[in-house]
Amino acid sequence: MVDKLKLQRLLIRINRISCWLLLFFVVAYIVTGYAMTGRFGFNTLIRPRIALNYHNIMHAPLIILFLIHVIISIYFASKRWKIFKKK
């Protein structure tokens, strides 16, 4: 059986990794979106057709990383706020 402290440390590590990956994907999602539309000169960084391909590929990772990050954060918040008290 996994020690409770080790499990919490693992969850914290997963949460932090998912946070940084989520930040990277959100910035890339915004850049590819602007590159597709040609706004703010981002189309000079990435061609609009390539930006569209990357933009469409990023949907699943964004959703998965968002869910991982939110679920772990809600778990720790519920422990802090003692929402689920043991009787």
DSSP file (Angstrom, degrees, kcal/mol; ACC not computed):
  #  RESIDUE AA STRUCTURE BP1 BP2  ACC     N-H-->O    O-->H-N    N-H-->O    O-->H-N    TCO  KAPPA ALPHA  PHI   PSI    X-CA   Y-CA   Z-CA
    1    1 A M              0   0    0      0, 0.0     2,-0.3     0, 0.0     3,-0.0   0.000 360.0 360.0 360.0 140.4    0.0    0.0    0.0
    2    2 A V        -     0   0    0      1,-0.1     2,-0.1     2,-0.0     5,-0.0  -0.555 360.0-113.0 -77.3 133.4    1.2    3.5   -0.9
    3    3 A D     >  -     0   0    0     -2,-0.3     4,-2.3     1,-0.1     5,-0.2  -0.387  20.8-126.9 -64.1 142.4    2.0    5.7    2.1
    4    4 A K  H  > S+     0   0    0      1,-0.2     4,-2.2     2,-0.2     5,-0.1   0.872 109.3  50.4 -61.5 -38.9   -0.4    8.6    2.3
    5    5 A L  H  > S+     0   0    0      2,-0.2     4,-2.3     1,-0.2    -1,-0.2   0.895 110.3  49.4 -67.2 -40.2    2.5   11.2    2.4
    6    6 A K  H  > S+     0   0    0      2,-0.2     4,-2.3     1,-0.2    -2,-0.2   0.884 110.2  51.7 -65.6 -37.7    4.1    9.7   -0.7
    7    7 A L  H  X S+     0   0    0     -4,-2.3     4,-2.5     2,-0.2    -2,-0.2   0.918 109.9  48.6 -64.3 -43.3    0.8    9.8   -2.5
    8    8 A Q  H  X S+     0   0    0     -4,-2.2     4,-2.4     2,-0.2    -2,-0.2   0.904 111.5  49.5 -64.1 -40.7    0.3   13.5   -1.6
    9    9 A R  H  X S+     0   0    0     -4,-2.3     4,-2.3     2,-0.2    -1,-0.2   0.901 111.3  49.8 -64.3 -40.1    3.8   14.3   -2.8
   10   10 A L  H  X S+     0   0    0     -4,-2.3     4,-2.6     2,-0.2    -2,-0.2   0.915 111.0  49.1 -63.7 -43.0    3.2   12.4   -6.0
   11   11 A L  H  X S+     0   0    0     -4,-2.5     4,-2.5     2,-0.2    -2,-0.2   0.889 110.5  50.6 -64.2 -39.7   -0.1   14.3   -6.5
   12   12 A I  H  X S+     0   0    0     -4,-2.4     4,-2.3     2,-0.2    -1,-0.2   0.915 111.5  48.2 -63.4 -42.7    1.6   17.6   -5.9
   13   13 A R  H  X S+     0   0    0     -4,-2.3     4,-2.4     2,-0.2    -2,-0.2   0.923 112.7  47.6 -64.2 -44.4    4.4   16.8   -8.4
   14   14 A I  H  X S+     0   0    0     -4,-2.6     4,-2.7     1,-0.2    -2,-0.2   0.900 111.5  52.0 -61.8 -40.9    1.8   15.7  -11.0
   15   15 A N  H  X S+     0   0    0     -4,-2.5     4,-1.8     2,-0.2    -2,-0.2   0.905 111.1  46.1 -63.5 -42.3   -0.2   18.9  -10.4
   16   16 A R  H  X S+     0   0    0     -4,-2.3     4,-2.1     2,-0.2    -2,-0.2   0.900 113.4  48.5 -69.0 -40.6    2.9   21.1  -10.9
   17   17 A I  H  X S+     0   0    0     -4,-2.4     4,-2.5     1,-0.2     5,-0.2   0.925 112.1  49.0 -64.3 -43.8    4.0   19.3  -14.0
   18   18 A S  H  X S+     0   0    0     -4,-2.7     4,-2.5     1,-0.2    -1,-0.2   0.855 108.7  55.3 -64.9 -32.8    0.5   19.5  -15.4
   19   19 A C  H  X S+     0   0    0     -4,-1.8     4,-2.3    -5,-0.2    -2,-0.2   0.942 110.6  43.1 -63.5 -48.3    0.4   23.2  -14.6
   20   20 A W  H  X S+     0   0    0     -4,-2.1     4,-2.2     2,-0.2    -2,-0.2   0.902 116.0  47.9 -67.2 -40.6    3.6   24.0  -16.5
   21   21 A L  H  X S+     0   0    0     -4,-2.5     4,-2.7     1,-0.2    -1,-0.2   0.905 111.0  51.8 -64.8 -39.7    2.5   21.8  -19.5
   22   22 A L  H  X S+     0   0    0     -4,-2.5     4,-2.5    -5,-0.2    -2,-0.2   0.904 108.3  51.2 -63.1 -41.4   -0.9   23.5  -19.4
   23   23 A L  H  X S+     0   0    0     -4,-2.3     4,-2.2     2,-0.2     5,-0.2   0.930 111.0  48.4 -60.0 -46.1    0.8   26.9  -19.5
   24   24 A F  H  X S+     0   0    0     -4,-2.2     4,-2.5     1,-0.2    -2,-0.2   0.933 113.4  46.5 -59.7 -47.5    2.9   25.9  -22.5
   25   25 A F  H  X S+     0   0    0     -4,-2.7     4,-2.5     2,-0.2    -1,-0.2   0.863 110.9  51.7 -67.5 -35.9   -0.1   24.5  -24.4
   26   26 A V  H  X S+     0   0    0     -4,-2.5     4,-2.3     2,-0.2    -1,-0.2   0.925 111.9  46.3 -66.6 -43.3   -2.3   27.5  -23.7
   27   27 A V  H  X S+     0   0    0     -4,-2.2     4,-2.6    -5,-0.2    -2,-0.2   0.928 114.7  47.4 -63.7 -43.8    0.4   29.9  -25.0
   28   28 A A  H  X S+     0   0    0     -4,-2.5     4,-2.7    -5,-0.2     5,-0.2   0.877 110.6  53.1 -64.3 -36.8    0.9   27.7  -28.0
   29   29 A Y  H  X S+     0   0    0     -4,-2.5     4,-1.9     2,-0.2    -1,-0.2   0.904 111.3  45.6 -64.2 -42.1   -2.8   27.5  -28.6
   30   30 A I  H  X S+     0   0    0     -4,-2.3     4,-2.5     2,-0.2     5,-0.2   0.921 113.2  49.7 -67.2 -44.2   -3.1   31.3  -28.5
   31   31 A V  H  X S+     0   0    0     -4,-2.6     4,-2.3     1,-0.2    -2,-0.2   0.928 112.7  46.3 -62.3 -45.3   -0.1   31.8  -30.8
   32   32 A T  H  X S+     0   0    0     -4,-2.7     4,-2.0     2,-0.2    -1,-0.2   0.862 110.9  53.9 -67.4 -33.4   -1.4   29.3  -33.4
   33   33 A G  H  X S+     0   0    0     -4,-1.9     4,-1.5    -5,-0.2    -2,-0.2   0.930 111.9  43.4 -64.2 -44.8   -4.9   30.9  -33.2
   34   34 A Y  H  X>S+     0   0    0     -4,-2.5     5,-1.5     1,-0.2     4,-1.5   0.854 111.7  55.0 -68.2 -34.2   -3.4   34.3  -34.0
   35   35 A A  H  <5S+     0   0    0     -4,-2.3    -1,-0.2     7,-0.2    -2,-0.2   0.869 105.9  52.4 -66.9 -35.0   -1.2   32.8  -36.7
   36   36 A M  H  <5S+     0   0    0     -4,-2.0    -1,-0.2     1,-0.2    -2,-0.2   0.897 116.0  39.1 -65.6 -39.6   -4.3   31.3  -38.4
   37   37 A T  H  <5S-     0   0    0     -4,-1.5    -1,-0.2    -5,-0.1    -2,-0.2   0.629 106.9-125.6 -87.4 -13.6   -6.1   34.6  -38.4
   38   38 A G  T ><5 +     0   0    0     -4,-1.5     3,-0.7     1,-0.2     2,-0.2   0.670  56.0 151.5  79.8  16.6   -3.0   36.7  -39.3
   39   39 A R  G > < +     0   0    0     -5,-1.5     3,-1.9     1,-0.2    -1,-0.2  -0.543  60.8   4.8 -85.5 149.1   -3.4   39.0  -36.3
   40   40 A F  G 3  S-     0   0    0      1,-0.3    -1,-0.2    -2,-0.2    -5,-0.1   0.660 121.5 -73.4  57.1  21.1   -0.5   40.8  -34.6
   41   41 A G  G X  S+     0   0    0     -3,-0.7     3,-1.5    -7,-0.1     4,-0.4   0.601  96.4 130.8  76.0  11.0    2.0   39.4  -37.1
   42   42 A F  G X>  +     0   0    0     -3,-1.9     4,-1.7     1,-0.3     3,-1.0   0.709  60.0  73.2 -70.7 -17.5    1.9   35.9  -35.8
   43   43 A N  G 34 S+     0   0    0     -9,-0.3    -1,-0.3     1,-0.2    -8,-0.1   0.639  88.3  62.2 -71.2 -10.8    1.5   34.6  -39.3
   44   44 A T  G <4 S+     0   0    0     -3,-1.5    -1,-0.2     1,-0.1    -2,-0.2   0.724 104.4  48.1 -81.7 -21.9    5.1   35.5  -39.9
   45   45 A L  T <4 S+     0   0    0     -3,-1.0     2,-0.4    -4,-0.4    -2,-0.2   0.906 127.4  14.0 -78.8 -45.7    6.1   33.0  -37.2
   46   46 A I  S  < S-     0   0    0     -4,-1.7    -1,-0.3   -15,-0.1     0, 0.0  -0.993  83.2-113.1-134.4 135.8    4.0   30.1  -38.5
   47   47 A R     >  -     0   0    0     -2,-0.4     4,-2.7    -3,-0.1     3,-0.3  -0.444  32.4-119.0 -65.3 142.7    2.2   29.6  -41.8
   48   48 A P  H  > S+     0   0    0      0, 0.0     4,-2.1     0, 0.0     5,-0.1   0.831 111.4  52.1 -55.7 -37.0   -1.6   29.7  -41.3
   49   49 A R  H  > S+     0   0    0      2,-0.2     4,-1.7     1,-0.2     5,-0.1   0.919 112.7  44.0 -67.7 -42.6   -2.1   26.1  -42.6
   50   50 A I  H  > S+     0   0    0     -3,-0.3     4,-2.4     2,-0.2     5,-0.2   0.898 112.0  54.1 -67.1 -40.3    0.6   24.7  -40.3
   51   51 A A  H  X S+     0   0    0     -4,-2.7     4,-2.7     1,-0.2    -2,-0.2   0.885 106.1  53.2 -60.7 -39.0   -0.9   26.7  -37.4
   52   52 A L  H  X S+     0   0    0     -4,-2.1     4,-2.3    -5,-0.2    -1,-0.2   0.913 108.5  49.5 -62.5 -42.9   -4.3   25.2  -38.1
   53   53 A N  H  X S+     0   0    0     -4,-1.7     4,-1.8     2,-0.2    -2,-0.2   0.945 114.9  43.1 -61.7 -48.8   -2.9   21.7  -37.9
   54   54 A Y  H  X S+     0   0    0     -4,-2.4     4,-1.5     1,-0.2    -2,-0.2   0.895 112.1  54.9 -63.3 -39.8   -1.2   22.4  -34.6
   55   55 A H  H  < S+     0   0    0     -4,-2.7     4,-0.3    -5,-0.2    -1,-0.2   0.905 109.8  46.0 -60.9 -42.9   -4.2   24.2  -33.3
   56   56 A N  H >< S+     0   0    0     -4,-2.3     3,-0.8     1,-0.2     4,-0.3   0.831 109.7  54.6 -70.7 -32.1   -6.5   21.2  -34.0
   57   57 A I  H 3< S+     0   0    0     -4,-1.8     3,-0.5     1,-0.2    -1,-0.2   0.801  99.0  64.2 -69.8 -28.8   -4.0   18.7  -32.5
   58   58 A M  T 3X S+     0   0    0     -4,-1.5     4,-1.9     1,-0.2    -1,-0.2   0.520  77.4  85.8 -78.5  -5.0   -3.9   20.6  -29.2
   59   59 A H  H <> S+     0   0    0     -3,-0.8     4,-2.2    -4,-0.3    -1,-0.2   0.957  91.0  44.2 -61.9 -51.9   -7.5   20.1  -28.2
   60   60 A A  H  > S+     0   0    0     -3,-0.5     4,-2.7    -4,-0.3     5,-0.2   0.935 113.8  48.1 -63.3 -49.3   -7.1   16.8  -26.5
   61   61 A P  H  > S+     0   0    0      0, 0.0     4,-2.8     0, 0.0     5,-0.3   0.901 111.7  52.1 -59.6 -37.7   -3.9   17.6  -24.5
   62   62 A L  H  X S+     0   0    0     -4,-1.9     4,-2.3     2,-0.2    -2,-0.2   0.936 112.4  44.3 -62.5 -45.6   -5.5   20.8  -23.3
   63   63 A I  H  X S+     0   0    0     -4,-2.2     4,-2.4    -5,-0.2    -1,-0.2   0.931 115.9  46.9 -65.1 -45.5   -8.6   19.1  -22.1
   64   64 A I  H  X S+     0   0    0     -4,-2.7     4,-2.5     2,-0.2    -2,-0.2   0.941 115.1  45.0 -63.5 -48.6   -6.6   16.2  -20.4
   65   65 A L  H  X S+     0   0    0     -4,-2.8     4,-2.5    -5,-0.2     5,-0.2   0.890 112.6  52.4 -63.8 -38.7   -4.1   18.5  -18.7
   66   66 A F  H  X S+     0   0    0     -4,-2.3     4,-2.7    -5,-0.3     5,-0.2   0.931 111.0  46.7 -62.2 -45.5   -6.9   20.8  -17.6
   67   67 A L  H  X S+     0   0    0     -4,-2.4     4,-2.7     2,-0.2     5,-0.3   0.914 112.6  49.3 -64.5 -43.1   -8.8   18.0  -16.0
   68   68 A I  H  X S+     0   0    0     -4,-2.5     4,-2.1     1,-0.2     5,-0.3   0.951 114.7  44.9 -59.4 -49.2   -5.8   16.5  -14.3
   69   69 A H  H  X S+     0   0    0     -4,-2.5     4,-2.1    -5,-0.2    -2,-0.2   0.914 116.5  44.7 -63.2 -44.7   -4.8   19.9  -12.9
   70   70 A V  H  X S+     0   0    0     -4,-2.7     4,-2.7    -5,-0.2     5,-0.2   0.912 112.4  50.3 -69.6 -42.7   -8.4   20.8  -11.7
   71   71 A I  H  X S+     0   0    0     -4,-2.7     4,-2.1    -5,-0.2    -1,-0.2   0.926 113.8  44.6 -64.0 -44.6   -9.2   17.5  -10.2
   72   72 A I  H  X S+     0   0    0     -4,-2.1     4,-2.2    -5,-0.3    -1,-0.2   0.910 114.1  50.2 -65.8 -40.8   -6.0   17.4   -8.1
   73   73 A S  H  X S+     0   0    0     -4,-2.1     4,-2.3    -5,-0.3    -2,-0.2   0.894 110.5  49.2 -64.8 -39.9   -6.4   21.0   -7.1
   74   74 A I  H  X S+     0   0    0     -4,-2.7     4,-2.6     2,-0.2    -1,-0.2   0.891 108.9  54.2 -65.5 -39.0  -10.0   20.4   -6.0
   75   75 A Y  H  X S+     0   0    0     -4,-2.1     4,-1.7    -5,-0.2    -2,-0.2   0.944 112.0  42.8 -59.3 -48.7   -8.9   17.4   -4.0
   76   76 A F  H  X S+     0   0    0     -4,-2.2     4,-2.3     1,-0.2    -2,-0.2   0.874 113.5  52.0 -68.6 -36.0   -6.3   19.4   -2.1
   77   77 A A  H  X S+     0   0    0     -4,-2.3     4,-2.7     1,-0.2    -1,-0.2   0.905 108.2  51.3 -65.4 -40.1   -8.7   22.3   -1.6
   78   78 A S  H  <>S+     0   0    0     -4,-2.6     5,-2.2     1,-0.2     6,-0.5   0.856 110.7  49.1 -66.5 -33.2  -11.4   20.0   -0.2
   79   79 A K  H  <5S+     0   0    0     -4,-1.7     3,-0.4     3,-0.2    -2,-0.2   0.904 112.6  48.0 -69.4 -40.5   -8.8   18.6    2.3
   80   80 A R  H  <5S+     0   0    0     -4,-2.3    -2,-0.2     1,-0.2    -1,-0.2   0.912 116.7  41.6 -64.5 -42.5   -7.8   22.1    3.3
   81   81 A W  T  <5S-     0   0    0     -4,-2.7    -1,-0.2    -5,-0.2    -2,-0.2   0.475 106.2-129.8 -85.6  -1.8  -11.3   23.3    3.8
   82   82 A K  T   5 +     0   0    0     -4,-0.4     3,-0.3    -3,-0.4    -3,-0.2   0.911  51.0 155.3  54.6  48.5  -12.2   19.9    5.5
   83   83 A I      < +     0   0    0     -5,-2.2     2,-0.9     1,-0.3    -4,-0.1   0.912  68.6  45.1 -70.1 -43.6  -15.3   19.4    3.3
   84   84 A F  S    S-     0   0    0     -6,-0.5    -1,-0.3     2,-0.0     2,-0.2  -0.753  83.0-172.5-104.8  85.6  -15.3   15.7    3.7
   85   85 A K        -     0   0    0     -2,-0.9     2,-0.4    -3,-0.3    -6,-0.0  -0.537  21.4-126.7 -80.1 141.5  -14.7   15.2    7.4
   86   86 A K              0   0    0     -2,-0.2    -1,-0.1     1,-0.1    -2,-0.0  -0.714 360.0 360.0 -84.3 137.5  -14.1   11.7    8.8
   87   87 A K              0   0    0     -2,-0.4    -1,-0.1     0, 0.0    -2,-0.0   0.430 360.0 360.0 -97.1 360.0  -16.5   10.8   11.6
